[in-house]
Structures are given as structure tokens and as C-alpha cells.
């Protein structure tokens, strides 16, 4: 794996990266890699592959049809 050194990072940007890393429970290095992957499209999805996965998941799930009456009752459950 290659090493990259980034010089002259503005202090505010470094602080934002540090805060983001803490929120995602990653190291600053891990957060920088994640940001670069997002910015450069490291995790591009193939639309056909994604749709195939969705269709497969949908086929395995039971068919549940929710009515407005059922949703209203569930929403109000436990309310006085």
C-alpha cells in the first residue's frame, strides 16, 4: 500500500477532518481515505448489479401490505 503525505493543510480543514474522524470513530488517516474515496468515486455502484441485489432481497421478503387504518393504529398505539 502506498503512503501519501499532505502538506500545508489549512488549520480549519484539519480540525474539520479531525472532528469528522471522531464522529465516524476512525483515525484521521482513515477519515482522509474515506473522504478521498467518496470524492473520487472509489465505491461506484453498477446500477444493474444494485437492481439485481434489490430484486433478490425483495423476493425473499414476505409481502406485507399496510393500510392507512393499520398505520394510524400503530402510530397511536400507547397514546392516551
Helices and strands as residue ranges (DSSP letters): H 11-23, H 28-40, H 47-60, H 68-76
